[in-house]
Amino acid sequence: MKPLSVVVAQRSNETLDALSKSLNNHFRVVTPAVGLDEILRAIPARTADAAIVDLEVLGLKEIQQIHNKFPNVTIVCTHRLPDEKMWTLALSAGASDCCYSSDVRAIVQAASSIQPMSRAHAA
């Protein structure tokens, strides 16, 4: 049984479609969202356990806003070129990890809380 429901926001429709298709193999429900308002509506509507958000879609203030409103939702930030500074800032804003947008395995692990946070994902 697929354990989680996730909301996904990515910078391009192509990235969103590709990531959503990959995530469908790992999660019970994958809901695409565009922008902060859609994410804030989708989390309670879909009883989402995690939000996977590209840092080119939302900034750190919005990540912190999601974390403050839904403290039990795991937030996984993604970026096409995350670095250690971005990883640190994302975690400070309430994310559980910051991964490459194309690293489905790392995203799934972070969203599922399978492994502890690691800088290797952002290095």
N, CA, C and O atoms as a MOPAC input file, in Angstrom:
PM7 MOZYME 1SCF
protein

 N      0.84300 1    -1.18600 1     0.00000 1
 C      0.00000 1     0.00000 1     0.00000 1
 C      0.88500 1     1.24500 1     0.00000 1
 O      1.82700 1     1.33400 1     0.78700 1
 N      0.59600 1     2.18200 1    -0.85300 1
 C      1.35300 1     3.43100 1    -0.93400 1
 C      0.95600 1     4.30300 1     0.25800 1
 O     -0.22400 1     4.60300 1     0.44000 1
 N      1.92700 1     4.70700 1     1.06500 1
 C      1.61000 1     5.29700 1     2.34800 1
 C      1.22600 1     6.76700 1     2.38700 1
 O      0.51200 1     7.17000 1     3.30500 1
 N      1.65600 1     7.57600 1     1.45200 1
 C      1.51600 1     9.01400 1     1.61100 1
 C      0.77800 1     9.69700 1     0.47900 1
 O      0.67800 1     9.18700 1    -0.63700 1
 N      0.27000 1    10.86200 1     0.80700 1
 C     -0.30000 1    11.76300 1    -0.17500 1
 C      0.60300 1    12.98300 1    -0.23100 1
 O      0.95300 1    13.54600 1     0.80600 1
 N      0.98600 1    13.39900 1    -1.44100 1
 C      1.89800 1    14.53200 1    -1.58800 1
 C      1.33600 1    15.57800 1    -2.54400 1
 O      0.58500 1    15.27100 1    -3.47000 1
 N      1.72500 1    16.81800 1    -2.28600 1
 C      1.42500 1    17.94100 1    -3.17000 1
 C      2.74800 1    18.35300 1    -3.79500 1
 O      3.76000 1    18.46400 1    -3.10400 1
 N      2.73900 1    18.58200 1    -5.11100 1
 C      3.98200 1    18.86800 1    -5.82900 1
 C      3.84500 1    20.17300 1    -6.61200 1
 O      2.88500 1    20.36800 1    -7.35800 1
 N      4.82700 1    21.06400 1    -6.42900 1
 C      4.89800 1    22.30300 1    -7.20900 1
 C      6.30900 1    22.40700 1    -7.78500 1
 O      7.28800 1    22.39600 1    -7.04000 1
 N      6.41300 1    22.50800 1    -9.10400 1
 C      7.70400 1    22.59400 1    -9.78000 1
 C      7.69100 1    23.76500 1   -10.74900 1
 O      6.63000 1    24.27500 1   -11.10700 1
 N      8.88600 1    24.19100 1   -11.17500 1
 C      9.03500 1    25.41700 1   -11.96600 1
 C      8.48300 1    25.32800 1   -13.37800 1
 O      8.07300 1    26.34100 1   -13.94400 1
 N      8.46600 1    24.13800 1   -13.95600 1
 C      7.94500 1    24.01900 1   -15.32500 1
 C      6.95200 1    22.87200 1   -15.39100 1
 O      7.00200 1    21.93500 1   -14.59400 1
 N      6.05900 1    22.96700 1   -16.34600 1
 C      5.07200 1    21.89500 1   -16.52500 1
 C      5.74400 1    20.57200 1   -16.87000 1
 O      5.28700 1    19.51100 1   -16.44200 1
 N      6.82200 1    20.63100 1   -17.63900 1
 C      7.52900 1    19.40100 1   -18.01700 1
 C      8.13100 1    18.72900 1   -16.78500 1
 O      8.01300 1    17.51500 1   -16.61900 1
 N      8.77600 1    19.51700 1   -15.92000 1
 C      9.35900 1    18.98100 1   -14.69300 1
 C      8.26500 1    18.46600 1   -13.77600 1
 O      8.40400 1    17.39900 1   -13.17800 1
 N      7.18600 1    19.21400 1   -13.66100 1
 C      6.06000 1    18.80700 1   -12.82600 1
 C      5.47300 1    17.49300 1   -13.30800 1
 O      5.22600 1    16.59500 1   -12.50300 1
 N      5.24500 1    17.36400 1   -14.61500 1
 C      4.68200 1    16.13200 1   -15.16800 1
 C      5.61000 1    14.94200 1   -14.95900 1
 O      5.16700 1    13.87400 1   -14.53600 1
 N      6.88600 1    15.12200 1   -15.25300 1
 C      7.85100 1    14.03000 1   -15.11100 1
 C      7.97900 1    13.59600 1   -13.65100 1
 O      7.96900 1    12.40100 1   -13.35400 1
 N      8.09900 1    14.55200 1   -12.74900 1
 C      8.24200 1    14.22100 1   -11.33400 1
 C      6.96500 1    13.58600 1   -10.79800 1
 O      7.02900 1    12.62000 1   -10.03800 1
 N      5.81000 1    14.11400 1   -11.18500 1
 C      4.54000 1    13.54400 1   -10.72700 1
 C      4.37700 1    12.09500 1   -11.18000 1
 O      3.93000 1    11.24800 1   -10.40600 1
 N      4.73400 1    11.81300 1   -12.41500 1
 C      4.65100 1    10.43800 1   -12.91400 1
 C      5.56100 1     9.51300 1   -12.12100 1
 O      5.16100 1     8.40300 1   -11.76900 1
 N      6.77000 1     9.95400 1   -11.84000 1
 C      7.69700 1     9.14300 1   -11.04800 1
 C      7.18200 1     8.94800 1    -9.62900 1
 O      7.28000 1     7.85200 1    -9.07600 1
 N      6.64000 1     9.99700 1    -9.04100 1
 C      6.16100 1     9.92000 1    -7.66200 1
 C      4.91300 1     9.05500 1    -7.52500 1
 O      4.65500 1     8.50300 1    -6.45500 1
 N      4.13900 1     8.93400 1    -8.59800 1
 C      2.95900 1     8.06200 1    -8.56700 1
 C      3.32100 1     6.61600 1    -8.25500 1
 O      2.48200 1     5.85600 1    -7.77000 1
 N      4.55900 1     6.23200 1    -8.52800 1
 C      5.00600 1     4.87400 1    -8.20800 1
 C      5.29100 1     4.68800 1    -6.72900 1
 O      5.44000 1     3.55900 1    -6.26200 1
 N      5.36900 1     5.78800 1    -5.98300 1
 C      5.77700 1     5.72200 1    -4.58000 1
 C      4.72600 1     6.21000 1    -3.59100 1
 O      4.76500 1     5.84500 1    -2.41600 1
 N      3.79100 1     7.02900 1    -4.05500 1
 C      2.83000 1     7.63300 1    -3.14600 1
 C      1.39900 1     7.34100 1    -3.58800 1
 O      1.11700 1     7.15000 1    -4.77100 1
 N      0.51800 1     7.31400 1    -2.61500 1
 C     -0.88800 1     6.99600 1    -2.85800 1
 C     -1.55400 1     8.06100 1    -3.72800 1
 O     -2.25200 1     7.73300 1    -4.68700 1
 N     -1.33900 1     9.33400 1    -3.39500 1
 C     -1.94200 1    10.44400 1    -4.14100 1
 C     -0.85800 1    11.48100 1    -4.41700 1
 O     -0.13200 1    11.88400 1    -3.50800 1
 N     -0.75000 1    11.90700 1    -5.66300 1
 C      0.17300 1    12.97100 1    -6.05600 1
 C     -0.66400 1    14.08200 1    -6.68200 1
 O     -1.28900 1    13.89000 1    -7.72400 1
 N     -0.66800 1    15.24300 1    -6.03500 1
 C     -1.47900 1    16.36100 1    -6.49000 1
 C     -0.57900 1    17.49700 1    -6.96300 1
 O      0.17000 1    18.05800 1    -6.16300 1
 N     -0.63800 1    17.84400 1    -8.24200 1
 C      0.13800 1    18.99200 1    -8.71400 1
 C     -0.49800 1    20.29400 1    -8.22300 1
 O     -1.71700 1    20.39100 1    -8.08800 1
 N      0.34000 1    21.28200 1    -7.96100 1
 C     -0.14600 1    22.58500 1    -7.51600 1
 C      0.71200 1    23.66400 1    -8.15400 1
 O      1.89100 1    23.45500 1    -8.44200 1
 N      0.10300 1    24.81800 1    -8.36900 1
 C      0.81300 1    25.96200 1    -8.93600 1
 C      0.67700 1    27.11700 1    -7.94300 1
 O     -0.42400 1    27.62400 1    -7.72700 1
 N      1.75700 1    27.52000 1    -7.36000 1
 C      1.74600 1    28.66900 1    -6.47300 1
 C      1.32300 1    28.36200 1    -5.04700 1
 O      0.79100 1    27.29200 1    -4.75100 1
 N      1.57000 1    29.31500 1    -4.18400 1
 C      1.33000 1    29.15800 1    -2.75400 1
 C     -0.13400 1    28.91400 1    -2.42400 1
 O     -0.44700 1    28.01900 1    -1.63900 1
 N     -1.03700 1    29.69400 1    -3.01200 1
 C     -2.46200 1    29.53800 1    -2.68900 1
 C     -2.96800 1    28.13300 1    -3.00600 1
 O     -3.71100 1    27.54200 1    -2.22300 1
 N     -2.56400 1    27.60900 1    -4.15000 1
 C     -2.98000 1    26.25800 1    -4.52300 1
 C     -2.40700 1    25.21200 1    -3.57200 1
 O     -3.08900 1    24.25000 1    -3.21800 1
 N     -1.17000 1    25.39800 1    -3.16600 1
 C     -0.54400 1    24.47000 1    -2.22300 1
 C     -1.27800 1    24.51700 1    -0.88700 1
 O     -1.56900 1    23.47400 1    -0.30100 1
 N     -1.57400 1    25.70800 1    -0.41000 1
 C     -2.26500 1    25.86200 1     0.87000 1
 C     -3.67200 1    25.27400 1     0.84700 1
 O     -4.16600 1    24.82300 1     1.88000 1
 N     -4.31700 1    25.27300 1    -0.30500 1
 C     -5.64000 1    24.63900 1    -0.43600 1
 C     -5.52000 1    23.12900 1    -0.59100 1
 O     -6.32000 1    22.37400 1    -0.03600 1
 N     -4.51600 1    22.69300 1    -1.34800 1
 C     -4.38200 1    21.26500 1    -1.66100 1
 C     -3.96400 1    20.43100 1    -0.45100 1
 O     -4.38900 1    19.28200 1    -0.32800 1
 N     -3.15700 1    20.97200 1     0.43100 1
 C     -2.67900 1    20.18500 1     1.57100 1
 C     -3.84400 1    19.66900 1     2.41800 1
 O     -3.92000 1    18.46200 1     2.64700 1
 N     -4.74900 1    20.52000 1     2.89100 1
 C     -5.86700 1    19.96400 1     3.67300 1
 C     -6.88700 1    19.22300 1     2.81400 1
 O     -7.48200 1    18.24800 1     3.27200 1
 N     -7.10200 1    19.67100 1     1.56900 1
 C     -8.08600 1    19.01300 1     0.71100 1
 C     -7.69800 1    17.58000 1     0.38500 1
 O     -8.56400 1    16.71100 1     0.28800 1
 N     -6.41400 1    17.32500 1     0.21600 1
 C     -5.91300 1    15.98700 1    -0.12800 1
 C     -5.32800 1    15.25800 1     1.07500 1
 O     -4.78100 1    14.16300 1     0.94600 1
 N     -5.45200 1    15.88300 1     2.25100 1
 C     -4.85200 1    15.33700 1     3.46900 1
 C     -3.40600 1    14.95800 1     3.18700 1
 O     -2.97600 1    13.84000 1     3.47100 1
 N     -2.67100 1    15.89700 1     2.63000 1
 C     -1.29300 1    15.64700 1     2.21500 1
 C     -0.37400 1    15.47400 1     3.41500 1
 O     -0.47000 1    16.18900 1     4.41300 1
 N      0.51200 1    14.50700 1     3.28400 1
 C      1.52900 1    14.25600 1     4.29600 1
 C      2.80900 1    15.01000 1     3.98500 1
 O      3.62300 1    15.25500 1     4.87500 1
 N      2.99000 1    15.38200 1     2.71400 1
 C      4.21300 1    16.05400 1     2.29500 1
 C      3.91600 1    17.03300 1     1.16500 1
 O      2.97600 1    16.86500 1     0.38800 1
 N      4.76000 1    18.06600 1     1.10700 1
 C      4.73200 1    19.02200 1     0.00300 1
 C      6.12600 1    19.04700 1    -0.59700 1
 O      7.11500 1    19.22900 1     0.11300 1
 N      6.19800 1    18.86600 1    -1.89200 1
 C      7.46900 1    18.86700 1    -2.61500 1
 C      7.46800 1    20.11700 1    -3.47200 1
 O      6.71700 1    20.21700 1    -4.44200 1
 N      8.32300 1    21.07900 1    -3.10400 1
 C      8.22900 1    22.41700 1    -3.67100 1
 C      9.57000 1    22.87800 1    -4.22400 1
 O     10.58700 1    22.84500 1    -3.53200 1
 N      9.55500 1    23.30500 1    -5.47900 1
 C     10.74200 1    23.85300 1    -6.12100 1
 C     10.99100 1    25.25600 1    -5.57300 1
 O     10.07600 1    26.07700 1    -5.51100 1
 N     12.22400 1    25.52300 1    -5.18000 1
 C     12.57400 1    26.84100 1    -4.65200 1
 C     12.56800 1    27.92500 1    -5.72100 1
 O     12.74900 1    29.10200 1    -5.40700 1
 N     12.36400 1    27.54700 1    -6.97400 1
 C     12.17700 1    28.54800 1    -8.02600 1
 C     10.70500 1    28.89000 1    -8.18900 1
 O     10.35600 1    29.80900 1    -8.93000 1
 N      9.83300 1    28.14700 1    -7.49300 1
 C      8.40100 1    28.43600 1    -7.49400 1
 C      8.04500 1    29.27600 1    -6.27500 1
 O      7.35100 1    30.28600 1    -6.38900 1
 N      8.51900 1    28.85800 1    -5.12100 1
 C      8.27500 1    29.57000 1    -3.87200 1
 C      9.59600 1    29.90900 1    -3.20300 1
 O     10.57200 1    29.16600 1    -3.31200 1
 N      9.61300 1    31.01300 1    -2.52600 1
 C     10.80200 1    31.40900 1    -1.77500 1
 C     10.77400 1    30.84700 1    -0.36700 1
 O      9.82800 1    30.16700 1     0.03100 1
 N     11.81300 1    31.13900 1     0.37000 1
 C     11.94300 1    30.60800 1     1.72800 1
 C     10.86700 1    31.14400 1     2.67000 1
 O     10.45500 1    30.43900 1     3.59100 1
 N     10.40700 1    32.37200 1     2.45600 1
 C      9.31800 1    32.91000 1     3.29500 1
 C      8.03800 1    32.09600 1     3.10800 1
 O      7.31000 1    31.83700 1     4.06600 1
 N      7.77600 1    31.69900 1     1.86700 1
 C      6.58200 1    30.88300 1     1.60100 1
 C      6.73700 1    29.47000 1     2.16800 1
 O      5.76900 1    28.87700 1     2.64400 1
 N      7.95700 1    28.93700 1     2.11600 1
 C      8.21100 1    27.62100 1     2.71600 1
 C      7.93700 1    27.69600 1     4.21600 1
 O      7.30700 1    26.80500 1     4.78600 1
 N      8.41100 1    28.75400 1     4.84000 1
 C      8.17900 1    28.94100 1     6.26900 1
 C      6.68900 1    29.11500 1     6.56000 1
 O      6.20000 1    28.62600 1     7.57900 1
 N      5.97700 1    29.79100 1     5.69900 1
 C      4.53100 1    29.96600 1     5.86700 1
 C      3.81300 1    28.61500 1     5.81100 1
 O      2.92600 1    28.35100 1     6.62400 1
 N      4.18900 1    27.76400 1     4.86100 1
 C      3.59600 1    26.42300 1     4.78100 1
 C      3.91800 1    25.64700 1     6.06200 1
 O      3.04300 1    25.00700 1     6.64600 1
 N      5.16300 1    25.71000 1     6.48300 1
 C      5.57900 1    24.99000 1     7.69900 1
 C      4.80400 1    25.48400 1     8.92100 1
 O      4.37100 1    24.67600 1     9.74300 1
 N      4.62700 1    26.78600 1     9.04600 1
 C      3.89400 1    27.33500 1    10.19300 1
 C      2.42600 1    26.94600 1    10.17500 1
 O      1.84100 1    26.67300 1    11.22300 1
 N      1.82700 1    26.91800 1     8.99100 1
 C      0.40100 1    26.58400 1     8.88400 1
 C      0.15800 1    25.08200 1     9.01900 1
 O     -0.86200 1    24.66400 1     9.56800 1
 N      1.09700 1    24.26900 1     8.51800 1
 C      0.95800 1    22.81400 1     8.54800 1
 C      2.23300 1    22.18700 1     9.13500 1
 O      3.02200 1    21.59400 1     8.39900 1
 N      2.43700 1    22.31300 1    10.44400 1
 C      3.69900 1    21.84200 1    11.04000 1
 C      3.92100 1    20.33500 1    10.93100 1
 O      5.06100 1    19.88200 1    11.03900 1
 N      2.87900 1    19.55700 1    10.72300 1
 C      3.02900 1    18.10200 1    10.60700 1
 C      3.24700 1    17.62400 1     9.17800 1
 O      3.41000 1    16.42700 1     8.94500 1
 N      3.25000 1    18.54200 1     8.22500 1
 C      3.48400 1    18.19400 1     6.82500 1
 C      4.98400 1    18.28500 1     6.55200 1
 O      5.62200 1    19.29200 1     6.86100 1
 N      5.53000 1    17.23500 1     5.97500 1
 C      6.93200 1    17.22400 1     5.59700 1
 C      7.10600 1    18.06100 1     4.33800 1
 O      6.40700 1    17.84800 1     3.34800 1
 N      8.02000 1    18.99800 1     4.36900 1
 C      8.29600 1    19.84000 1     3.20100 1
 C      9.65100 1    19.44400 1     2.63900 1
 O     10.66300 1    19.46300 1     3.34000 1
 N      9.65200 1    19.08500 1     1.35800 1
 C     10.89500 1    18.76500 1     0.66200 1
 C     11.07500 1    19.81900 1    -0.41600 1
 O     10.27200 1    19.92100 1    -1.34300 1
 N     12.13400 1    20.59900 1    -0.28500 1
 C     12.42900 1    21.60000 1    -1.30300 1
 C     13.25600 1    20.94100 1    -2.40600 1
 O     14.04900 1    20.03400 1    -2.15100 1
 N     13.05700 1    21.40600 1    -3.60900 1
 C     13.86000 1    20.93500 1    -4.73800 1
 C     14.41000 1    22.14900 1    -5.47300 1
 O     13.90400 1    23.26600 1    -5.35900 1
 N     15.45900 1    21.88400 1    -6.22500 1
 C     16.06100 1    22.93500 1    -7.04800 1
 C     16.90700 1    22.24000 1    -8.10000 1
 O     17.37700 1    21.12300 1    -7.88300 1
 N     17.10300 1    22.88600 1    -9.22600 1
 C     17.91000 1    22.25500 1   -10.27600 1
 C     19.38100 1    22.18900 1    -9.89700 1
 O     20.09900 1    21.31200 1   -10.37800 1
 N     19.84900 1    23.10500 1    -9.03600 1
 C     21.25100 1    23.11400 1    -8.59600 1
 C     21.35900 1    23.48900 1    -7.11600 1
 O     21.91400 1    24.54000 1    -6.79500 1
 N     20.84400 1    22.66100 1    -6.21100 1
 C     20.93100 1    23.02600 1    -4.79500 1
 C     22.37300 1    22.95400 1    -4.29900 1
 O     23.16200 1    22.12100 1    -4.74400 1
 N     22.69200 1    23.84200 1    -3.37600 1
 C     24.01900 1    23.80200 1    -2.75900 1
 C     23.84900 1    23.78100 1    -1.24300 1
 O     22.72800 1    23.78500 1    -0.73600 1
 N     24.95900 1    23.75800 1    -0.53100 1
 C     24.89700 1    23.64100 1     0.92600 1
 C     24.20200 1    24.83900 1     1.57000 1
 O     23.44500 1    24.67700 1     2.52800 1
 N     24.45400 1    26.03000 1     1.05200 1
 C     23.79900 1    27.22200 1     1.60000 1
 C     22.28300 1    27.14200 1     1.42000 1
 O     21.52600 1    27.43700 1     2.34500 1
 N     21.84800 1    26.74300 1     0.23000 1
 C     20.42200 1    26.60100 1    -0.04100 1
 C     19.81000 1    25.55100 1     0.88200 1
 O     18.71800 1    25.74700 1     1.41700 1
 N     20.51900 1    24.43200 1     1.06700 1
 C     20.07000 1    23.35500 1     1.94900 1
 C     19.88200 1    23.89200 1     3.36600 1
 O     18.85900 1    23.63100 1     3.99800 1
 N     20.86400 1    24.63700 1     3.86500 1
 C     20.80500 1    25.19000 1     5.21700 1
 C     19.64200 1    26.16100 1     5.36900 1
 O     18.92100 1    26.11100 1     6.36600 1
 N     19.45500 1    27.03200 1     4.40400 1
 C     18.36800 1    28.00900 1     4.45200 1
 C     16.99800 1    27.31800 1     4.36500 1
 O     16.05700 1    27.71800 1     5.04900 1
 N     16.89300 1    26.30000 1     3.53600 1
 C     15.62800 1    25.56700 1     3.41300 1
 C     15.27600 1    24.87900 1     4.72600 1
 O     14.12500 1    24.92900 1     5.16000 1
 N     16.24000 1    24.24800 1     5.35300 1
 C     15.98900 1    23.60000 1     6.63900 1
 C     15.62300 1    24.61900 1     7.70800 1
 O     14.76600 1    24.35600 1     8.55300 1
 N     16.25800 1    25.76600 1     7.67600 1
 C     15.93000 1    26.82500 1     8.63500 1
 C     14.50000 1    27.33000 1     8.44600 1
 O     13.86700 1    27.77900 1     9.40100 1
 N     13.99500 1    27.25500 1     7.22100 1
 C     12.63000 1    27.69300 1     6.92500 1
 C     11.58400 1    26.62800 1     7.25700 1
 O     10.38500 1    26.90300 1     7.21600 1
 N     12.03400 1    25.41100 1     7.58500 1
 C     11.07700 1    24.36800 1     7.96700 1
 C     11.05500 1    23.16000 1     7.06100 1
 O     10.28800 1    22.22900 1     7.30900 1
 N     11.86800 1    23.14000 1     6.02100 1
 C     11.92300 1    21.97300 1     5.13200 1
 C     12.69500 1    20.84300 1     5.81500 1
 O     13.51200 1    21.07600 1     6.70600 1
 N     12.41800 1    19.62900 1     5.38000 1
 C     13.14700 1    18.48100 1     5.92500 1
 C     14.38400 1    18.16900 1     5.09600 1
 O     15.31200 1    17.52400 1     5.58600 1
 N     14.40500 1    18.62300 1     3.83500 1
 C     15.56200 1    18.40100 1     2.97100 1
 C     15.44700 1    19.31000 1     1.75600 1
 O     14.39500 1    19.89200 1     1.49400 1
 N     16.54200 1    19.41800 1     1.02600 1
 C     16.58200 1    20.16200 1    -0.23500 1
 C     17.34300 1    19.29700 1    -1.22800 1
 O     18.54000 1    19.06000 1    -1.06300 1
 N     16.65500 1    18.82900 1    -2.25400 1
 C     17.20100 1    17.85100 1    -3.19300 1
 C     17.22000 1    18.40600 1    -4.61300 1
 O     16.54500 1    19.38700 1    -4.92600 1
 N     18.00300 1    17.75900 1    -5.45500 1
 C     17.93800 1    18.05500 1    -6.88400 1
 C     16.53800 1    17.71500 1    -7.39700 1
 O     15.96600 1    16.70100 1    -6.99700 1
 N     15.99100 1    18.53600 1    -8.26100 1
 C     14.66200 1    18.29300 1    -8.82200 1
 C     14.57100 1    16.95300 1    -9.54000 1
 O     13.50500 1    16.34000 1    -9.59800 1
 N     15.69500 1    16.50600 1   -10.08500 1
 C     15.70200 1    15.26200 1   -10.85900 1
 C     16.00200 1    14.02400 1   -10.01200 1
 O     15.97400 1    12.91100 1   -10.53600 1
 N     16.28500 1    14.18700 1    -8.73100 1
 C     16.66800 1    13.06500 1    -7.87500 1
 C     15.43800 1    12.49200 1    -7.17500 1
 O     15.19800 1    12.76300 1    -5.99800 1
 N     14.67100 1    11.70600 1    -7.90600 1
 C     13.41400 1    11.15800 1    -7.38600 1
 C     13.65700 1    10.32100 1    -6.13800 1
 O     12.88600 1    10.39400 1    -5.18100 1
 N     14.71300 1     9.53400 1    -6.14200 1
 C     15.00800 1     8.67500 1    -4.98700 1
 C     15.18400 1     9.50600 1    -3.71400 1
 O     14.60600 1     9.18200 1    -2.67700 1
 N     15.97800 1    10.57200 1    -3.79000 1
 C     16.20100 1    11.43200 1    -2.62600 1
 C     14.91700 1    12.13100 1    -2.19700 1
 O     14.65600 1    12.28100 1    -1.00300 1
 N     14.11400 1    12.55900 1    -3.16900 1
 C     12.84800 1    13.22400 1    -2.85700 1
 C     11.91700 1    12.26400 1    -2.13700 1
 O     11.30800 1    12.62600 1    -1.13100 1
 N     11.80300 1    11.04800 1    -2.64300 1
 C     10.93800 1    10.03700 1    -2.01500 1
 C     11.42100 1     9.74100 1    -0.60100 1
 O     10.61900 1     9.68000 1     0.33000 1
 N     12.71000 1     9.56000 1    -0.43900 1
 C     13.24900 1     9.26800 1     0.89400 1
 C     12.98300 1    10.41500 1     1.86500 1
 O     12.59100 1    10.18400 1     3.00900 1
 N     13.19300 1    11.63400 1     1.41800 1
 C     12.96000 1    12.78900 1     2.29200 1
 C     11.48000 1    12.93900 1     2.62600 1
 O     11.13400 1    13.21400 1     3.77400 1
 N     10.61000 1    12.76400 1     1.64700 1
 C      9.17300 1    12.90300 1     1.87000 1
 C      8.62600 1    11.78500 1     2.74300 1
 O      7.65200 1    11.97700 1     3.47100 1
 N      9.24900 1    10.62600 1     2.67000 1
 C      8.80100 1     9.47200 1     3.44600 1
 C      9.50000 1     9.37700 1     4.79000 1
 O      9.19900 1     8.48900 1     5.58800 1
 N     10.43300 1    10.28900 1     5.04500 1
 C     11.23200 1    10.26900 1     6.27400 1
 C     11.93100 1     8.92800 1     6.45700 1
 O     12.04400 1     8.42300 1     7.57400 1
 N     12.40600 1     8.34900 1     5.33500 1
 C     13.08400 1     7.05800 1     5.37600 1
 C     14.49300 1     7.20300 1     5.92300 1
 O     14.96800 1     6.32900 1     6.64800 1
 N     15.16200 1     8.28500 1     5.58900 1
 C     16.54000 1     8.45700 1     6.04700 1
 C     16.69700 1     9.82400 1     6.67000 1
 O     15.94300 1    10.73800 1     6.33900 1
 N     17.66000 1     9.99100 1     7.56600 1
 C     17.90100 1    11.30200 1     8.14700 1
 C     18.42700 1    12.27100 1     7.08700 1
 O     18.95400 1    11.85500 1     6.05500 1
 N     18.27700 1    13.56100 1     7.35700 1
 C     18.74500 1    14.59000 1     6.43800 1
 C     20.23300 1    14.45800 1     6.18500 1
 O     21.00000 1    14.10600 1     7.08100 1
 N     20.62900 1    14.74100 1     4.97000 1
 C     22.02800 1    14.60200 1     4.60600 1
 C     22.43200 1    15.72100 1     3.65700 1
 O     21.70200 1    16.03700 1     2.71800 1
 N     23.57700 1    16.31400 1     3.89700 1
 C     24.06600 1    17.36000 1     3.00000 1
 C     24.43700 1    16.77600 1     1.65800 1
 O     24.56300 1    17.52300 1     0.68800 1
 N     24.61600 1    15.47600 1     1.56000 1
 C     24.99000 1    14.85400 1     0.28500 1
 C     23.95200 1    15.12900 1    -0.78300 1
 O     24.28600 1    15.15500 1    -1.96800 1
 N     22.69600 1    15.33500 1    -0.39500 1
 C     21.64600 1    15.61300 1    -1.37900 1
 C     21.81200 1    16.98100 1    -2.00800 1
 O     21.40500 1    17.20900 1    -3.14600 1
 N     22.41500 1    17.88500 1    -1.25700 1
 C     22.54900 1    19.25300 1    -1.75400 1
 C     23.96500 1    19.56600 1    -2.21600 1
 O     24.22200 1    20.66000 1    -2.71800 1
 N     24.85900 1    18.64800 1    -2.05900 1
 C     26.25800 1    18.92900 1    -2.43600 1
 C     26.54500 1    18.63100 1    -3.87800 1
 O     27.67300 1    18.81800 1    -4.33400 1

